[in-house]
């Protein structure tokens, strides 16, 4: 009898761990990643149409949570074909040599009700930098979770741009990024 009780308890523990270990699936058509940068004082905005995210967020134990996001660089759009071609070319994002940008968390901490501080590594154009991303979440009645955040990077940290584009006043070094990721219920 003692063996059966131990087996049942172990089974429940494994089931609980497995239930938590399941990340929430990304609902891509209800999610977005956008950016904006100033060019000669005028804000140029755009978005990435294709990306994937694996997020396992446990509000009760955020330190056990994780996030991984991959962005298809070629999916960049500003609504202007000429601007897109320049942004995807070699001095900028160089889509042929660096097809994806990625973020991988290494620590998630609670910073308030439904708010978190996510630390991790951002890789763009083969350059990796540690960043901190503020994140807020909103639970939906159907079990979905919406995760939102925004942060700023310096394009020079990732070797984005070059030549005349780096001259003072042409294109700002700061690039604002924001995201809204809609995640399904844990599987």
Order of alpha helices (4+ residues) and beta strands (2+ residues): alpha-beta-beta-beta-beta-beta-beta-alpha-beta-beta-beta-beta-beta
